[in-house]
Amino acid sequence: MRLKTMAAMVLAGVTLAATAPAMAQSATNAAPSFFNLFARPSNLGNGPVKGGNSALRRQVVSYNGKYAPGTIIVNTGERRLYLVQGGGTALKYGIGVGRDGFRWSGVKTVTRKAEWPGWTPPPQMLKRRPDLPRYMPGGIDNPLGARALYLGSSLYRIHGSNEPETIGQAVSSGCFRMTNDDVADLYDRVRVGTKVVVLN
C-alpha cells in the first residue's frame, strides 16, 4: 500500500513539473502591454549567451506608436527598451535602469558606438565612490560590458554588463544596462545618429 502511495505522489510531481513551463508561458503572455502600443510578445531566438543570461528575454512585439522604424524607446518605469522595426513591430529588451535619484527622461541621439569600451568614471561618480579606478580598459570585467552606445553629450550610455543579474532592476547611476548578448544584438542593428526617446 505504501509503495502505491509513493508511486502516485511521484506521478503527480512529474505531471506538475511538465505543466509548469506552459503555465509560466501563459503568465508571460498575459503581461500588460506598454502604454497600449505593444501587444502580446512572441518568441524570438536569443542566440548564444555572451557574458551571462537574463530572465528578461528579447522578444518581438507589435507596435503602432508614433515613432519611426529605427527609433530606440527606453521605458524606465517598465525597465524595457524597444527598437522600433518596420511592419508594425518592435524588438523588446530587458534593461537595468537608474536607481532612485538617478532616473531621467528626454530625447538623445546615439553619437558614438564602441566595442569592448574602456571606462573612465565621471567626476560626479568618483566623488561618490573615490574607491573606483580612474580608468578601466575594455574587457569582460569592465562594467560597460561588450558594447556601448553613447547618448549625445551626456554622461549616459546604453551598455552591456558583467552583472546580468541586475537586468530588470534599478541600480545604475543613470545608464541603461543590458546583457552582453542583447547589447551586441542592438549594437548591430542601430547606427550613429539613431534617435533615443527616454520615458521616465
Beta strands, then each sheet from edge to edge (+ up, - down):
strand 1: 59-62
strand 2: 72-75
strand 3: 80-84
strand 4: 89-94
strand 5: 97-98
strand 6: 106-115
strand 7: 147-151
strand 8: 157-159
strand 9: 170-172
strand 10: 176-177
strand 11: 195-199
sheet 1: 1+ 4- 3+ 2- 11- 6+ 7- 8+ 10+
sheet 2: 5+ 9+
end
